[in-house]
Amino acid sequence: MGKPLARITCPICDTIERMELTGPLRVWSDVSRQAIRIDPNCHVGAAAAICPNCQSPFGVLIYLGSSTIQHLFNTNSPEETDVALRDASIVTVPPSAIAPESYPNLPKLISENFVYIQEDAQRRRNPAGILSGARSCLDVALKALGQEEGGRRARINNLASAGLITTAIAAWAQTLWEEGSDASHDLQANLDRAIEHVDFLRLFFEVAFEMPARVALSSHGAVPVEPVAD
């Protein structure tokens, strides 16, 4: 059997590329609602692919008529592959990346930039950019929470003293600031560590912005007021 070049969206880095399908590793008859929509004689072909952009391996499930799926894996022609896949349903394993989380009560500047930071973390790329961007989001968040004056350490500790964040969150925020500064200067960072800081920022935004807003709305039925400095 051949190795068709199929145009697929990588579930890891979200790049659309022609990728060589290795397989079929297995073909079986499908009687689901999905199969009926495509072809009463639908079969599922399980194959494997490696993204040429991020070099990540992943699985591919191709839903096609039984005769078409056999033809697909017997051709090396990109044109014939395109024709064969025209009426197919393709599912990647793992599934494509989910949309970044949004926070309605964040300042707009943070919301707009945090989307891209989350996307980089989800696609496991640009660790220095993730960390330096996360540090910048933390800086803007501190200003939005009324902490505009003084050094970084004092500004973060003021939030903990006011009870807006816990001491553990404050300690992590200090670490994020330091490692984010290093990433900005060195243009390099540990990817897994950068992703951990993105997860921390999600928690920080939830505690410092979203929870107070929800409490204010449920307690007073009013639009939450902007936080002010001590």
C-alpha positions in Angstrom: 0.0 0.0 0.0 1.0 3.6 -0.6 1.6 6.5 1.8 -0.9 9.2 0.6 -0.1 12.8 1.3 -3.2 14.2 2.9 -3.8 17.9 3.9 -4.5 17.8 7.6 -4.5 20.2 10.5 -2.0 19.1 13.1 -3.8 18.8 16.5 -0.6 19.8 18.3 0.6 23.0 16.5 -2.5 23.7 14.5 -0.5 23.9 11.2 -2.2 22.8 8.0 0.2 20.7 6.0 0.4 17.8 3.6 1.3 14.9 5.8 2.3 11.3 4.9 -0.3 8.9 6.2 1.2 5.6 7.4 -1.4 2.8 7.2 -4.1 1.9 7.2 -3.2 0.4 10.6 -6.7 -1.0 10.7 -9.9 -0.7 8.7 -13.3 -1.5 10.1 -17.0 -1.1 9.3 -18.8 1.8 11.0 -22.5 1.9 11.7 -22.7 5.1 13.7 -24.7 8.2 12.8 -21.5 9.6 11.4 -21.2 6.7 9.0 -24.8 7.0 7.8 -24.3 10.7 7.0 -21.2 9.9 4.9 -22.0 6.6 3.2 -24.2 3.6 4.3 -21.2 1.4 3.7 -18.8 3.6 5.6 -15.6 2.3 6.9 -13.1 3.8 9.3 -9.4 3.7 8.4 -6.9 4.3 11.3 -3.6 5.7 10.2 -0.6 7.6 11.7 1.0 10.9 10.7 3.9 13.1 11.8 3.6 16.8 11.5 6.4 18.3 9.3 6.2 21.5 11.3 6.4 20.4 14.9 7.5 16.8 14.4 4.7 15.5 16.6 3.2 12.1 15.9 -0.6 11.7 16.1 -3.4 9.3 15.0 -5.8 9.9 12.2 -9.3 8.4 11.8 -10.7 8.6 8.2 -14.4 8.0 7.7 -15.0 7.0 4.0 -16.9 4.5 1.8 -15.3 1.1 1.9 -14.2 1.2 -1.8 -12.8 4.8 -1.5 -10.8 4.1 1.6 -9.0 1.3 -0.1 -8.2 3.4 -3.1 -6.9 6.2 -0.8 -4.3 4.0 0.7 -3.3 2.6 -2.7 -2.2 5.9 -4.2 0.8 8.2 -3.8 -0.8 11.0 -5.9 -1.7 14.2 -3.9 -4.4 15.0 -6.5 -6.0 11.6 -6.2 -5.8 11.8 -2.4 -7.6 15.2 -2.5 -10.4 13.6 -4.6 -10.7 10.6 -2.3 -10.8 12.8 0.9 -13.3 15.3 -0.6 -16.3 13.6 1.0 -14.4 12.2 4.0 -14.6 13.1 7.7 -11.2 13.2 9.3 -10.7 13.1 13.1 -7.2 13.5 14.6 -6.2 11.8 17.9 -5.6 13.8 20.1 -8.3 16.2 19.0 -7.4 19.6 17.8 -6.5 22.2 20.4 -9.3 23.7 22.4 -9.9 27.4 22.5 -8.0 29.5 25.1 -9.8 30.4 28.2 -11.3 33.9 28.5 -11.8 36.1 31.5 -14.5 38.7 31.1 -13.4 40.9 34.0 -9.8 41.2 32.9 -8.5 44.5 31.5 -8.8 44.4 27.7 -5.0 44.7 27.2 -4.4 41.5 29.3 -7.2 39.6 27.6 -6.0 40.3 24.1 -2.4 39.2 24.8 -3.2 36.3 27.1 -5.0 34.5 24.3 -1.7 34.3 22.3 0.2 33.3 25.4 -2.2 30.4 26.0 -2.0 29.4 22.4 1.8 29.2 22.5 1.6 27.1 25.7 -1.0 24.8 24.2 1.1 24.2 21.1 4.3 23.9 23.2 6.2 26.6 21.4 8.1 29.8 22.1 8.8 29.3 25.9 10.7 32.6 26.2 7.8 34.5 24.7 5.4 32.7 27.0 7.3 33.6 30.1 8.1 37.2 29.2 4.5 37.7 28.1 3.2 36.2 31.3 5.3 38.6 33.3 4.0 41.5 31.3 0.4 40.4 32.0 1.2 40.1 35.7 2.6 43.7 35.6 -0.5 45.1 33.9 -2.7 43.1 36.3 -0.9 44.7 39.4 -1.6 48.1 38.0 -5.2 47.3 37.3 -5.5 46.2 40.9 -4.3 49.5 42.2 -0.6 48.6 42.7 1.1 51.1 40.5 3.7 52.6 42.8 6.8 50.9 44.4 8.8 47.9 43.7 7.5 44.7 42.3 7.9 42.7 45.5 6.0 45.3 47.6 3.2 45.6 45.0 2.6 41.9 45.1 2.8 41.7 48.9 0.3 44.5 49.2 -2.3 42.4 47.4 -1.7 39.5 49.9 -1.8 41.9 52.9 -5.2 43.2 51.6 -6.5 39.6 51.4 -7.0 39.7 47.7 -4.6 36.9 47.0 -3.1 34.2 49.3 0.5 34.2 50.4 1.1 31.1 48.2 -0.2 32.9 45.1 1.9 36.0 46.1 5.1 33.8 46.3 4.4 32.3 42.9 3.8 35.7 41.4 7.3 36.8 42.7 8.8 33.7 41.0 7.0 34.4 37.8 8.3 37.9 37.7 11.9 36.8 38.2 11.8 34.0 35.7 9.9 36.1 33.2 12.6 38.8 33.5 15.3 36.2 32.9 13.4 34.9 29.8 13.2 38.5 28.4 16.9 39.0 28.8 18.2 35.6 27.8 15.6 34.8 25.0 15.3 31.3 26.3 13.3 29.4 29.0 12.2 25.9 30.0 9.0 25.0 28.1 7.4 23.0 30.9 8.2 25.7 33.4 6.7 28.3 31.1 3.5 26.3 30.8 3.3 26.0 34.6 3.3 29.8 34.8 0.5 30.1 32.3 -1.6 27.7 34.6 -0.7 29.9 37.5 -1.8 33.0 35.7 -5.2 31.4 35.1 -5.5 30.9 38.8 -4.3 34.4 39.6 -6.9 35.9 37.2 -9.7 33.8 38.6 -8.9 34.8 42.2 -8.0 38.4 41.7 -10.5 39.4 39.0 -13.3 36.9 38.4 -14.2 35.8 41.9 -14.5 39.3 43.3 -16.7 40.3 40.3 -19.0 37.3 40.8 -19.3 38.0 44.6 -20.1 41.6 43.9 -22.8 40.8 41.5 -24.4 38.1 43.6 -24.3 40.2 46.8 -25.4 43.5 45.5 -26.8 42.9 42.0 -24.6 45.7 40.8 -21.7 46.1 38.3 -18.4 45.4 40.2 -16.4 48.5 40.9 -12.7 48.8 39.9 -10.3 47.9 42.7 -8.5 50.8 44.3 -5.1 51.1 46.0 -4.9 51.0 49.8 
